Structures are given as C-alpha cells and as structure tokens.
Amino acid sequence: MISVIIPAYNEESRIEKTLTDYIEGLKASGREYELIVVCDGSKDRTAEIASGYAKVLEFADRLGKGGGVLEGFKAAGGDVLGYTDADNSLKVDQFIKLIEEMDRTGAGCVIADRKSKESIIVESQYLIRRFASEAFNFMLSRAIFGLKIRDSQCGGKIFKKECLEPVIPKMVCKGFEFDVELLWRIKSNGCDIVEVPVIWKDDKGSKFSFKYIPSMFVNLMKVRLGIYKKN
C-alpha cells in the first residue's frame, strides 16, 4: 500500500482539487492507497474540507512542512510512504511515475526531478526563486551534504518504509530544509535514491518565503556538523 502524505497550511482553496485528483488517479492505477492530510495551525476550513476525502491529522500549532510530513509518516500504514504538495503542482499521473520507477528498479527512494532535460515545466518559477533554488541545491545538497541529485526540494518523493524507519527518530529539521536532511540521512544509511523527470507546474501561491532561507541554512549546517539538538 502507498501512503500519500500532504502537509497543508491554510489550503482551503486548493486542497479539494488536489485530493479528488489523487483519489481518481490512484484508484485508476489499481493500487491500494491512503491519503493523509496534515493540517498544522490552519485557521481556515482545510481540515473540514479534507476530512471528506482523506485521513486528517490536525494540530493547533505550526509544525512546518517537515514537521507535518514526519507526523504523517508516523501515522502511515503503507509499506511505501510518500509526500506531495497541497497545491497540486505535481499531478497524480506524475506521482504514479515515481511508484512505477520504484517497482522497476527496486530503489528505496524515488524523487521527482524538475531539473532534468527531460522534464517539462508548464509554468516556471519566478526567476529569483529559480536562482535561489539552484544556489541552495548546489551549495547545500551537493557541496556540503554530498547528495548527487539535481533537485532536492521538489514536492514529490516516495520511500520504502524500511528505509525510513531507521532515520525518522534522528530527524531534527522541521521546515523547508527538511528534504535535504531526510535525503542525506537515508543515503548515508545505504538507501539508493533515483530521480525521475516529471511534468511540473509552479503554483504562485506557494507558502515558501525567502525569509526562511537564513534559518534553513543555519539548521542544515548544524545538522551536518552534528550540533543540532533535537527538541
């Protein structure tokens, strides 16, 4: 079974479309699945809307993207666990490509890759966000953490449960930097990571802000140096 986790913060305008698309696509694929929406600190009707389509985990305080995904992992019952963004930038047919690649290769982790020459970007990010993404991926993912991947931050990743179980208790990052730490830890634990070119559309309503970048950098440096104390 595939457990699909969707962290959602004030997503009442977008969550229903994402969930209905994923339900339709996963049903059509013939795969057993569950959808888990993690609402952390939402002040709107996200949880109410999502409860008609998925299992909902609701938290009064903000957990951050990574914190939400981790709570979803803990509640998931599948033997394959994955996550995607609430904005539906990665459509369900592209998410299913990740599952098919895992079936084909046996890799423990498969991630969506927007940077491949084979990828199709329907609507690109703003130029400054693209530059920041490239700089972040090169400086942190590759140079400091040694991850030989092109796109650490794209929403759309799946993992075999046995690859996640040893590293989840070690995770400390809870924000948007969470992806880098998670990929680094599972790679260090011997898990293969495969990248899959995808069709992707940027959503201009992203919750990411450049104000998060300094804390992301500091948190990841602490992780790499082994001085980040878990709360």
C-alpha positions in Angstrom: 0.0 0.0 0.0 1.1 3.5 -0.8 0.6 6.2 1.9 0.5 9.7 0.4 1.1 12.5 2.9 0.0 16.0 2.1 1.1 18.8 4.5 -1.4 21.6 4.4 -1.4 25.0 5.9 -4.4 27.2 5.1 -5.2 25.4 1.9 -9.0 25.5 1.8 -9.0 26.9 -1.8 -6.8 24.2 -3.2 -6.9 21.0 -1.1 -10.2 19.6 -2.5 -9.0 19.6 -6.1 -5.7 18.0 -5.1 -7.4 15.3 -3.1 -10.0 14.4 -5.7 -7.4 14.3 -8.5 -5.2 12.0 -6.4 -8.1 9.7 -5.4 -9.2 9.4 -9.1 -5.6 8.7 -10.3 -4.6 6.2 -7.6 -7.9 4.3 -8.0 -7.4 4.1 -11.7 -3.9 2.8 -11.2 -5.4 -0.2 -9.3 -3.1 0.4 -6.3 -4.1 0.2 -2.7 -3.6 3.6 -1.1 -4.4 6.0 1.7 -4.3 9.8 1.8 -3.2 11.6 4.9 -3.6 15.4 5.2 -1.6 17.0 8.0 -3.1 20.4 9.0 -0.8 22.3 11.3 -2.0 25.5 12.7 -4.5 26.2 9.8 -7.0 29.0 10.6 -9.4 28.1 7.7 -11.5 25.2 6.6 -8.7 23.0 5.3 -9.2 20.2 7.8 -13.0 20.3 7.4 -12.8 20.0 3.6 -10.0 17.4 3.6 -11.9 15.1 6.1 -14.4 14.2 3.4 -11.6 12.7 1.3 -8.7 11.7 3.5 -7.5 10.9 7.0 -6.8 14.2 8.7 -4.2 14.9 11.4 -4.9 18.3 12.9 -2.5 20.3 15.1 -3.2 23.6 16.8 0.3 24.9 16.3 2.6 25.2 13.2 4.8 22.2 12.7 6.4 23.3 9.5 6.5 21.3 6.3 9.0 18.8 7.6 7.2 18.5 11.0 3.9 17.8 9.2 5.5 15.2 7.0 7.1 13.5 9.9 3.8 13.3 11.7 2.2 11.8 8.6 5.0 9.2 8.4 4.3 8.1 12.0 0.6 7.7 11.2 1.0 5.9 7.9 0.2 2.3 7.4 1.7 1.7 3.9 4.8 -0.2 3.0 5.6 2.7 0.7 5.4 6.2 2.1 5.4 9.4 0.1 4.5 13.0 0.2 3.4 15.7 -2.3 2.4 19.4 -2.1 -1.1 20.6 -1.4 -1.0 22.9 -4.4 -1.1 20.0 -6.9 2.0 21.2 -8.8 2.9 17.6 -9.2 -0.2 15.9 -10.8 -1.1 12.4 -9.7 0.0 10.8 -13.0 3.5 12.2 -12.4 3.4 10.9 -8.8 2.4 7.4 -10.1 5.6 7.6 -12.3 7.6 7.6 -9.1 5.8 4.4 -7.9 6.4 2.7 -11.2 10.1 3.6 -11.1 10.3 2.1 -7.6 8.6 -1.1 -8.9 11.0 -1.2 -11.9 14.3 -0.5 -10.1 13.7 -1.7 -6.6 15.2 1.6 -5.3 14.4 2.6 -1.7 13.7 6.2 -2.6 12.4 7.8 -5.8 12.0 11.6 -6.1 10.6 14.0 -8.7 13.2 15.9 -10.6 12.3 19.3 -12.3 15.9 20.0 -13.3 16.3 17.1 -15.8 16.5 18.0 -19.5 13.6 15.5 -20.0 11.4 17.3 -17.5 8.6 19.6 -18.8 7.9 22.8 -16.8 4.4 24.0 -17.7 4.8 27.2 -15.8 8.1 28.2 -14.3 9.0 29.8 -11.0 9.9 33.4 -10.9 13.5 34.0 -11.9 14.7 34.9 -8.4 13.1 31.8 -6.9 14.8 29.7 -9.6 18.1 31.2 -8.9 17.7 30.7 -5.1 16.7 27.1 -5.7 19.7 26.4 -7.9 22.1 28.1 -5.3 20.5 26.2 -2.4 20.7 22.8 -4.2 24.4 23.3 -5.3 25.7 24.9 -2.1 23.9 22.7 0.5 22.6 19.5 -1.2 25.7 18.8 -3.3 28.7 20.7 -1.9 28.0 20.3 1.8 25.9 17.1 2.1 27.3 15.3 -0.9 24.0 14.5 -2.4 24.5 13.8 -6.1 20.9 14.8 -7.0 19.7 17.7 -9.1 16.5 18.7 -7.3 16.3 18.2 -3.5 13.3 20.5 -3.0 10.7 19.3 -5.5 7.4 18.2 -3.9 7.0 14.5 -4.8 9.1 11.8 -3.0 8.4 8.2 -2.1 10.3 5.8 0.2 10.2 2.2 1.2 9.1 2.0 4.8 12.2 0.1 5.8 14.4 2.9 4.5 12.6 5.5 6.6 12.2 3.6 9.9 15.9 3.9 11.0 16.2 7.6 10.2 12.9 9.1 11.3 13.9 9.1 15.0 17.1 11.1 14.1 15.3 13.8 12.1 15.7 17.3 13.6 14.7 19.7 10.8 11.0 20.7 10.6 10.9 23.5 8.0 11.5 23.6 4.2 15.1 22.4 4.8 13.7 19.0 5.9 14.1 17.4 2.4 17.8 17.8 2.4 18.3 16.3 5.8 16.0 13.4 5.1 17.7 12.5 1.7 21.1 12.8 3.3 20.2 10.5 6.2 18.6 7.8 4.1 21.5 8.0 1.6 24.0 7.7 4.5 22.1 4.7 5.7 22.6 2.9 2.4 19.4 3.7 0.6 19.5 4.2 -3.2 17.9 7.5 -4.5 16.5 7.6 -8.0 15.4 10.8 -9.8 12.5 10.8 -12.3 11.9 13.6 -14.8 8.4 15.0 -14.4 5.9 17.4 -15.8 5.5 20.2 -13.2 3.7 23.5 -12.9 4.7 26.2 -10.4 1.9 27.5 -8.2 2.4 31.2 -7.5 0.5 30.7 -4.2 3.4 28.8 -2.6 3.8 29.2 1.2 7.6 29.4 0.8 9.2 32.8 1.6 12.8 34.0 1.2 12.7 34.9 4.9 13.1 31.2 5.7 16.4 30.9 3.9 18.8 32.0 6.7 17.2 29.7 9.2 17.2 26.8 6.7 21.0 27.3 6.1 21.8 27.5 9.8 19.7 24.5 10.7 21.3 22.4 7.9 24.8 23.4 8.9 24.1 22.4 12.5 22.8 19.0 11.2 25.9 18.5 9.1 28.2 19.5 12.0 26.3 17.3 14.4 25.5 20.1 16.8 21.7 20.4 16.2 20.0 19.4 19.4 16.6 17.8 18.9 13.7 19.4 20.8 
